[in-house]
Amino acid sequence: MNQFEREADRQLDIIAEGSVDFIGRDELRSRLIDALAADRPLRFKLGMDPSSPDLHIGHTVVLNKLERVQRLGHTPIFLIGDFTARIGDPSGKNKTRPALDADAVARNARTYTDQVGRILDVRRAEVRFNSEWMMPFSSADLIRLCSHYTVARLLEREDFANRFREGVPIAVHEFMYPFVQAYDSVALEADVELGGTDQTFNLLMGREIQRDYGQPPQAVITHPLLVGTDGAKMSKTLGNGIGICEAPEEMFGKMMSISDALMLDYYDLLADGRWPELAHARAEFDRGAGDPMAFKLDLARAVVHRFLGAEAAEAAAGHFRTVIQRKEVPSDLDEVSVSSGETGDIGLLELLDALGLVPSRSEARRLVAQKAVRIDEDVVDDPKTRLNPGSYLLRVGKRRFARVRVAPRA
């Protein structure tokens, strides 16, 4: 075995670590040996649709692997699916997902590069948008692409098969999603595509479409999904995700809300060689020992530190002790002044949105309906509530507070 073969095997072990499936490993080994001999990097593709403004920590399971192959000297390609987001990924869905409009996709996509920069060195990566090649696609190009697969093959996909069997409608445009994702691999000449286990069908389709377009097929590496705080698939749509750009106290509080069993999965999937100070404590649980609360506090602090920094992590831990454990109001709240409207008062939903306590007025309405909003510690159940001039303490959920003075309109 020569030096290139030994190095290829070393790298493949690193690339495979933590994966569920590694399809095309033998093919990739040969390609990797040739690339090492020629001092040429391989191309590793990871695509994500900007269907919401924030990446969540579940995304980082695969992003961490992309960062590791970057450290091995290969080219990471972070593909922002601004075209596919307008179709809507049907993976794991039991109904047609509404397509996003172009403006919403563009707004979400603008933040992705900065967020990915918290994990990857984007200066040494390719950040691409699939609208680059899909928007110029002609009708003839699209027909040619679709000719490479049959409806019967598409219905082998579990979510499509289940919906077809149960009589749940499948919109024709949903069939287009795996075609476009597969063609992305052609356009990028990907050697490897990474993804979650829910993407297996799409990733394998990329291998076949690459062959049809005269390219060597990409290797496919899938990774386990990090479930949300409620144990279901992590999703911003379901409200069970933890965004990597969330406020520190929100991120910390959500980490503390997960079950004791789930926190071990979070550590196992997120650590990726980090947090050696937690490794011994994690091993204690395998021996039937360990302190769940202490471990969860340390894990929450480590996650906030990872994405938001040490100072934010300590502040979030202090906020949790004060607000959640001692049930006190934070002592460092500054009073914000807001002018009342033409009517001499201000609507509660408008105020919550203006203060950044909620992402939207529709979310504020939902939280009021759930009795999760308080004014001066009194629960509010009417979304039409209006506040007259005066000072108020607002509380949203368990962790979000604001002191506000509604000033009379000048």
Stockholm file with secondary structure:
# STOCKHOLM 1.0

chainA/1-410         MNQFEREADRQLDIIAEGSVDFIGRDELRSRLIDALAADRPLRFKLGMDPSSPDLHIGHTVVLNKLERVQRLGHTPIFLIGDFTARIGDPSGKNKTRPALDADAVARNARTYTDQVGRILDVRRAEVRFNSEWMMPFSSADLIRLCSHYTVARLLEREDFANRFREGVPIAVHEFMYPFVQAYDSVALEADVELGGTDQTFNLLMGREIQRDYGQPPQAVITHPLLVGTDGAKMSKTLGNGIGICEAPEEMFGKMMSISDALMLDYYDLLADGRWPELAHARAEFDRGAGDPMAFKLDLARAVVHRFLGAEAAEAAAGHFRTVIQRKEVPSDLDEVSVSSGETGDIGLLELLDALGLVPSRSEARRLVAQKAVRIDEDVVDDPKTRLNPGSYLLRVGKRRFARVRVAPRA
#=GR chainA/1-410 SS CCHHHHHHHHHHHHHHTTCSEEETHHHHHHHHHHHHHTTCCCEEEEEECCSSSCCBTTTHHHHHHHHHHHHTTCEEEEEECTTGGGTCCCTTCSSCCCCCCHHHHHHHHHHHHHHHTTTSCGGGSEEEETHHHHTTCCHHHHHHHHTTSCHHHHTTSHHHHHHHHTTCCCCHHHHHHHHHHHHHHHHHTCSEEEEEGGGHHHHHHHHHHHHHTTCCCCEEEEECCCBCTTSSBCCTTTTCCCBTTSCHHHHHHHHHHSCHHHHHHHHHHHCTTCCHHHHHHHHHHHTTCCCHHHHHHHHHHHHHHHHHCHHHHHHHHHHHIIIIISCCCCTTCCEEEEECCTTSSEEHHHHHHHTTSSSCHHHHHHHHHTTCEEETTEECCCTTCEECSEEEEEEETTTEEEEEEEECCC
#=GC SS_cons         CCHHHHHHHHHHHHHHTTCSEEETHHHHHHHHHHHHHTTCCCEEEEEECCSSSCCBTTTHHHHHHHHHHHHTTCEEEEEECTTGGGTCCCTTCSSCCCCCCHHHHHHHHHHHHHHHTTTSCGGGSEEEETHHHHTTCCHHHHHHHHTTSCHHHHTTSHHHHHHHHTTCCCCHHHHHHHHHHHHHHHHHTCSEEEEEGGGHHHHHHHHHHHHHTTCCCCEEEEECCCBCTTSSBCCTTTTCCCBTTSCHHHHHHHHHHSCHHHHHHHHHHHCTTCCHHHHHHHHHHHTTCCCHHHHHHHHHHHHHHHHHCHHHHHHHHHHHIIIIISCCCCTTCCEEEEECCTTSSEEHHHHHHHTTSSSCHHHHHHHHHTTCEEETTEECCCTTCEECSEEEEEEETTTEEEEEEEECCC
//
